[in-house]
Amino acid sequence: MSDHIQHYEVIVLGLGAMGSAVMYELSQSKIQCLGIEQFTPIHDLGSSHGQTRVIRKAYFEHPDYVPLVLESYKFWEKYEKEFGVELLVKCGLFTSTDLDHPVYQGSRLSAQKHYVEFEELNQIDLAVKFPSFSFFDQKFALYEPSGGYLFAERALECWQKNIHEKYATLQFEEKVQNIEPESSKVTVTTNKNIYSCDQLIVCAGAWAKKFIPHVPLQAYRMTYHVFEHDDAKDIPIFFFNTPKNNWLYGFPPIDGKMKIAYHNVHEPCDPDTVNRFVQQKEIESIYEEARAYLPKLGKHVFSKVCLYTMTPDEHFIVCKCSKYNNINIAAGFSGHGFKFSPVVARALVDLATQGKSIYPIEFLHSDRFSN
């Protein structure tokens, strides 16, 4: 370990989706910054792997997310031009459940409030529009034409490879052991070096709790599964509220392979000791439910474990730390945060450099848990 303490304007802990986007935006703003990641550049041990992520505008979780996701769409389209690669695919998205279900009602409310284009489809409409599916128990769905998916690892690779190297340094396979906030700086000790910074940004995903223990965060073990399926053109992003009250979702087939998962089937875990073996019964359970809606779903290809990090109210935390003005937090993205990476990154740059952001993130402050 070097005795010399290297100082940066900003240090970012974690280089998953949020951290990599922050580092890219910091470097474009010509801010001397360091990003530290305990694993390799593109890994499958956190929350940013698995090829694809959903993007949608009709946000049932809360209408206040919609202005942020609208900004994110602009960023994703901008990144595609900057990097010269496809990152965003607008294939459409439907959410199928009862009309009076909170998810359906919340999606419709957000869409109406923010003038998001959507269609309400009955069982006949669904059968005609999406013949690859069986809507045996589904009578209605809300369809969002602008919904789609993002290429996850591709986005991380673009951010990491296109940072402005004059201003940004990325350190991989280096584990942060301790942070010490003081009035004028934050000292960061790793297994290899000691650093200091004016502002620290914590984007450590399931490991964030170790650095901000006063914030209520819980890591959860999730699984996703890939099955064979013909490359049918009528398959958008889909969400089904199944008879077992599971939220089953999936993606259009890519090269004859379809990724599907449950959004709400999870178990608390410690990210350092989580069971990364996917049991056969987990595969069989989701295959049985998915096959009912997708009659042509084929053989199992592989499954992986993924981590969610959730707050008690399942909303994000994006704010300055209440205890320390030189610590900024991005955490608790609860399995639906990837799409927001660009706008969260810009908000964090604002917080670290100006103390406040132009983006409407007030409802995501951790102070809501202090009462």
N, C-alpha and C positions, 0 to 999 in steps of 0.2 A: 504494500500500500504506500502510495506517495505521501511524503510529508507536506508537499505543497498543496495548498487548498486553491483549487481553480474556481474563479468566480464568474457567474453569468447573470445577465439581467433576469432571465426566466429559466427555471428548470421544470420539466414536465415528467411526472412519474407515470409510466405506463405508455406503451406505444401500440395499443390496439387501435380501433377506429377513431375514438375521440383524440387520443394522444398523438397519433400520426397526423390527423387533420390539423390539430393545434400547432404542431411543429412546422408543418408546411406553411400555415398562415403567419406564424411568428416570423419565419425566415423571409417570407415575402414582404413583411413589414420592416425588415432589416433590424430585427431585434436579436441580440446575441443570446442564444438559447441552447439548452442541452436537454435531450430526451433520453431517459433511462428505461430500459426494458429488461426484465429478468430472464426472458426466453429469447429464442431466435427471431429474426425479422418477421417471418410469416409462420405462425405456429397454430396448433389446434388445441391449446390448453386453456383458452380463455373464452371470450364471447364474440370474437370477430371472424371466426372461420365458418366454413360450410358453403362456400361458393356464392350463395345468393341471400339477399335480405328483401323483405317486403317494403314497399313505399306506397303510401296512401294519403289522401287529403281529408276524407270524411272521418274525422277523428272522434270515435265514440268515447274515448277516455276523458276528453274535456275540449270544448270549443277553443280554449286559449292556445292549444297546440297548433291550430290551423295556420295562423300567421307565420309561425316558425317553420312549419313544413312547406308552406308556399315559398318562403325564402330558400329553403333547402333545395327545392326543385330547381330554382334559378342557379344555385351554386353547382348542382350536379351537371346541368347543361353547360355551364361555364367550364367546369373541369373537363368535360368531354372534348371541348374545343382546345383547351390548353394542352391536354395530354395526348390528344389524337387517338383515343380509344373509346369504345362503347362501355359506359358505366350504368346507364339507366335504360330500362326496357319498359315501355308503357303498353303492357299487354291486356290491361283491364283487371278488375278485381270484383268479386262478389262476396257478400256476407249473407249467409242463409240461416235464418232463424225465425222464430215467431215475431209477428209484428209488434207485440207489446214487450218484447225482450229489451232490457236496458241497452244492449249493444246495438240493436236495430234502431231504437229511438235516439240513442246518443249519436249514432252515425248520421242519421237524418237531420238532427238538430244542428250539428256542426256544418253539414253540407248547406243547409238552408241559410244559416247565419252568415256564412262566408262565401255564398254563391258558388259553391263547388258543384260541378255538373254531376248528376246522378240519375239513375232510373230505378223505379220500383217494379220488380218483375214477379208475376205469379207463376204457378207451377207449369202452366202451358207455355208461357214465355220462356221459362228456363229450359224446358225440354227442347224447344225449337232452337234457341240460341246456343245451347251447350249440349249437343247430342252425345258427347263422350261420357256424360254423367248420368247417374240414376238419381232422381229426386224423389225417392220412394216415400220419404217421411218429411219432406221439405215443401212447404206451400208458398213461401215468399223468399225474396232476396233483394238486397239493395246492391245495385251494380254501379261501380265507379269507373268510367272509361279511362280516366287518367291514372288509375292505380297501376302498379307494376312491380318490378323488382330491380335491385341493384346488384352488381357484381362485387362481392365483399373483399376477397383477397386482392382482386385486381385494383380496387380503390386504395387499399393500404399500400400496395406496391407502388402505385402512382405517387401518392403523397411522399413516401419515403425516398423514392428515387429522384424526385423533382424538388427536394428542398434546396434552398439557396445555401450552398456549402460554405460560403464566406461567413454566414451568420449562424448556421445551425450545425450541431454535432449530435449524432445518434450513437448511443452506447447500448449494445445488446449483450445478453448473457451476463448481466451485472445486476446484482440483487441489492435493493435498498434495505438497509438494516435499521436505520433510525433517521428521524428528522427532528431538528431542534429549532423551533421558531423563536426569534428574538425581535426586539423592536425595530432594528434596522436591517435584518437579514434572516435568512433561513439556512441552517447548515444541514447538509444531506450526507449521511455516511452510508457507503455501500461496502460490499465485500472486497472491493478493489481500490476505492478512492474516497476522498472527502471533498465535497464541493460546497459552495455557498451561492446564494442567489438573492436578488432583491425581491422576487416574487416566485412562489412555488405554485404549480398547477397539479392537482391530484386527479389523474385519469386512470386509476389503477384497477378499475373493474371490480371483480370479486375480491381483490386484495385491498381495496380502498379502506376498509374498516380498520386495518392495521395501522393506518396513518392518521385517520380521523375517527378515533373511537367514540367521540361524543355524538356522532351522526348515526341515526338508526338505519343500519344496512344489514341485509341477510343474503348470503349466497345460496343459490339453489342449483341442484343437479337436474339438467334437462337432457333429452335425447332427440336426435333427428335421424331419419331413416331414408334410404335411397332404394327405390325399386325400379325395375324395368317397366317402361311404358312407351308405346308408339308415340312419335312426335306429332300428335294431333294438333291441328291449328285452332281448335275451338276451346282450348283449355287456358283460362286466365289464372291469376292468383285466386285461390278459393278458401273460404272459411265456412265450416259447418259446425253448428251446435248439435252434437250427436245425441242419440237416445240416452247415452250414459252421461250427458251433460259435459262432455269433453269438447274443447274447442280444437277441432281438427283443421289444420291448414296445409296448403301445399302450393307448389309452383308448376308452371308448364314444364313438360319434359324438355330436357336439353340433351341432345345426342342420345336419345332413347332412354334417359334416366330421369326419374321424377323424385324430388325431395319432398317429404311430408313430415309433419311433427304435430305434437299437441302443444298448445300455448299455455294451458293451465294445469298440466300434470307435472308436478315437480316435487322435490323433497329437499329440505334444508341440508346444507353441507358445509364443510370446511374446504376451501379451494385447494389447500395443500394436501389433503388426504382423501379427496373425493374418489368414489369408485368409478373408474373410467371404463369398466367392462359393461357392455350392454347385454343384458340377459335375453335369452330366447323368448321368454314370456313377454318382455317389453315389445319385441318385434312382432310377435304373434298378435298381441292386443291391438296394436295400431293397424296392422295389416287387415285384420278382420273388419274393423270399422271402416277403414279407407276403401276396401274392396266393395263394400256395400254401395258406395257412391261412385266408384270408379271400376266398373266391371272388367275393364281390360288391364287392370293393374297386374304387372307380372312379378317375376321372381325378385326376392330380396337381393340387393347388391352389397350394401354395407350400412352400418349404423355408427354414430359417433355421439359422445357426450359433449354437451355444451353447457356453459354456466350463465345463469341469470343472476343479477344482483338487484334486489328489490327493497324499496322503502315500505313502511307500514301502509301508506295510502297508495302505493304503486305508481306514484308520480316521480319524475326525475328530481335530482338536486343539481342545480347549476347556480352557483353564487359565490360570493366572498365568504370566507369562514367568519362566523360571528365572534370567535375568540381571538383570531389573529388576522389582521388586515393584510398580511403578506402571504396568506394561503388562499387559494381559489379551488373550488370543488366542482367536479363533474362526475356524478355517481348515480347509482340506482336506476339504470336505464331499462330494467324490468322486461327485457326481451323485445322492446320495440324502439330502441334508441338509435340504431345504426343510421337510419334515414336522416336523422337530425345532425349527424356529425359535422357537416360544414357550418351550419348556423351556430351550433354550440361552440365550435372552434373559434369562430369570429367573436362570439359573446365573451369567451374566456380571454381572448386577446384584449378586448375592451376592458374587462375587469382588471386584468393584470397591469395594463399600461395606463388606464384612465380612472380606474376605480368604479366605473359604471358602464353599462352597455346601452347601445341604441336599440337593442332587440328586446321585445317584451318578455323578459324572463322572471319578472318579480314573483309570479305565482309558483316558481320552482325554488324559492329560497328555503334553506333548512330551518329557518326560524319558525316555520309552521309547526314544527314538532316540539317547540320549547314550552308550549302552554300546558 
